[in-house]
Amino acid sequence: MSKTIFFLPGTMCDQRLWSRVWPLLKDDYQPIHIPIPEAKHMNNMLKTIIEKLPKENVNLVGFSLGGYIASALAANYSERMRRLMIIANSPGSLPESEIEVRKKSLNWLNKHDYQGIPLSKIKTYLHTENQDNQNIIKTITAMDLSLGKTTLINQLSNTTLRDDLSEQFSIIDVPILFCIGEEDNLVNRSTLRAITSKNTNRQFFEVKKAGHMLPLEQPEKLAEIINHWI
C-alpha cells in the first residue's frame, strides 16, 4: 500500500479537483478519491471515512475541508497513517468571522433556491493571474452544480464548528506536509509555522502563482511535491 494515495476533496469539490494532478503522478502510484460523506456530525464523517481506509500505512492527502478532515483522522487514528499531506488548510478551528459568514450563508440557503457559486466568489479563491482562467472556473462551477444545494447545506452545517487540533499535532508521530498557495487568504500561516518550526517531521511549502484552489491552479508543482513526498 506504500504507493497508494488516498485523496479527500474540499467543500463542494469532487474527483475533478484532482483531474490535472493525477496524470502527472508517477506511473506506479495509485490515487484513490474518497468523497466527503454526508453526515450529521464531523465524528460520523471520520468514522465513515476510516472504515474505507486500510488498517495501516495510509498515505492521505486532504484539500481544504478535506485537509481538516485528514488532520482529524491523523489525530484520532495516527497508528493507521503512514504520511499526511494537508493542502490549503491547517488543523485549527475556523475564525469567528468565517463562522459568521457561514451562518449567514446557511440562513440564505434555507430561504432561497441555489443557482450555483457566483463568479465573484470563485475569483476570491484564485491567484490574481488565474482569475480569468476559464478552464479552472468551469471546473469549479461544474463541481458545485453537480453536488448541489443539499450537499452545500450539509457540509456547511456539519463542518463549521471544528476543534483546534494544533496541540495534538505536536505529539503525532506521523510525517506531515502542509502545502498552500501564496495568495491563499483562507489559511492561517502563523499556525502552520508554529506547528512546523520545532519539528523536523513537519514541512511547510508555499506554492507560487496559486490561491486557495492549488490543485487546479498549479497541478504540475503539486504533482512534483507529491511524487517527492511519497
PyMOL commands that set and color helices and strands:
alter all, ss='L'
color gray80, all
select helices_A, chain A and resi 15-18+22-24+42-50+65-76+78-80+96-109+119-124+128-130+134-159+166-169+189-197+214-217+219-229
alter helices_A, ss='H'
color red, helices_A
select strands_A, chain A and resi 4-8+30-33+58-63+81-87+176-181+202-207
alter strands_A, ss='S'
color yellow, strands_A
deselect
rebuild
show_as cartoon
